[in-house]
Amino acid sequence: MRSFRFRRILSPAALILGLGILPGTSLKAQDARPQVTHEDVERWMTELSNWGRWGKEDQLGALNLLTAEKRKAAAAQVHEGVSVSCARDAETKPAPDNGSPFVHEMLLSEANAKSPFVTDRFSVVFHGLVHTHLDALCHMSRHGQMYNGFARTEITKEGAAKLSVNGIKKGIITRGVLLDLPRSMGVDALRPGMPIYPADLDACLEKEGVKVLPGDAVLIRTGRWKRRDEQGAWVGEFAGLHAACGPWLRAHDVAVLGTDAAADVIPARIEGESMPIHQLTLVAMGIWILDACDFEALAAQAEKSHRWEFMLTASPLAVPGATGSPINPVATF
């Protein structure tokens, strides 16, 4: 039996106040670094929760915000007809950050040498830091519960009975917004392990002249792939969102969060917490996550078009019970 926690719907102002930021206060990015504790994250799991918002049996989470009107508004973002992939090419060789290389096997033999058909086989452990993928809401739990109070025990060797990726096989179509943090901060790439705070997100949006609207997909570029291509792969520390961004995501009613690494800053820099952004989004708010995206081409096109908003589409593989899926998100300007 599921037990639903009390959920308080807080206004954006109240959520920001919860970080100790006074309305009307001008904050320079990276000067506002809220001190967040394990207790704060525990409290936010309730205060920011979307449990029950769309009914006690809901399994879509924040994707409920992708109404027909939202999809039509997303389509209206297409002005030039230029599309850009946000997926990293499959990597088949081991690397410090790629402990599970993509396996691509060509099924060639003497027996089928004269066949007009050529086939191959894929195998991939896609969750991780290299293969672009979508996290389903069943990918993460906290204290034995997943989004909307579904029990972690709903997941067995046969798959996830609740919250699997197959629930959204009709795909994601929404307005996407790229937050190009290196551009905003005047650097080539954020340093590994650098936390991103709400003030950084606000400063970036102000520089781009864009606002985040309810149901949007917020895509965060840290420049991880640019650094990796130039300096080589590394492991242990990755730039990403600090847990303090949890209230920011809820205040803006974000539906999808995409980053070029693991969403969370690694390490989390909060005692007692490992991946708090994953837990606040997937478990509390029902926000779906796109991990290990490659936003380099997207950033270049946004700069060329001088537009950081676009239509974003993404469709997972239709695998019942799956905790996610390899994915190719496409931005269309």
C-alpha positions, 0 to 999 in steps of 0.5 A: 500500500502506498502512503502519500506524503503531504505536499505543499504547493509553493509559489516561485517566490516562496521557493526562492525564499526557501534558498534565503534569496530575498525578492528584488535582490540582485545576485551575481552568478556564483556569488549566491551559493546557498548552503544546503544540507541533507535536511534541506534535501529531505524537506524539499522531497516533500515541499517540491513534490508533485505526488498526487498533482495529476492523480494517485495513479499518475505515471507521467509526472511532469510530462502531464504539462505537455498538453496539446496546446504546449505541443502546438506552441513548441511547433511554432518555435520552428522558423528556419526548419533547421534540426540538430541532434543532441545525441553523442555518437555511440562509443565502442571503446573503453574510456575512464568515463565509459566502463560499458562501451556500446557493442556493435556487432556485424552479423557477417559469415560465410553462410550469409556472404551472398545474401542481399541483406546485411544485419547487425546487433547492438548491446548497451548498458546505457545508464552512465556518463557517455551514452545519451539516454533518457531516465524513466521515473522508475530509475531512481527511488528514495527511502523505498519509494519512487515517484507518486509513492510507488514502491521500489518493490514494483521493480523486479527481474522482469522489469518495472511494473510502474513508471517504465519508459514505455509509458511515454513511447509516443514521445516528447514534444515540447519547447526546449531552452538551451542554457549555455553556461560556458557562453554565459560565464565567458569560458570554454567549459566549466571545470570538472566538479563545478556546481551550478547554482540558481543564480547561474541559471538566471544570469544565463537566461538573462544574457540569452533573453529567454524565459523558461515556461511551464512544461519546457525542456531545460537543457544545460550545457557545461562544455563537458564534451568540448573539454573531453575532445580536447583534453581527453576523458576523465572520471570522478568530478563533473560539473552539474546542478547543485541541489539548490537548483531543485526549488528553481526547477519546481518554480519554473515547472520544468518537464524535462531536464537535459545535461551533457553529463549526469545532471547532478554536480559530481560529487554532490558536495552535501554530506549524506547526499549522492545524486540529489538532483536525480532524486528531487527530479525523478522521485519528487517532481516527476521530471524526466532526465536526459543524460549525457547529451551532446549540446556542442552542435546545438550551442553552435546553431543557437549562436548562429540563429541567435535563438536559444529556444526551439522545438525539442523532440525525443522518442524512447525505444518501446521496451516494456518495463525498462528504466530508460532508453538510449535516445536521440533528442532533436532540436529544430529551429 
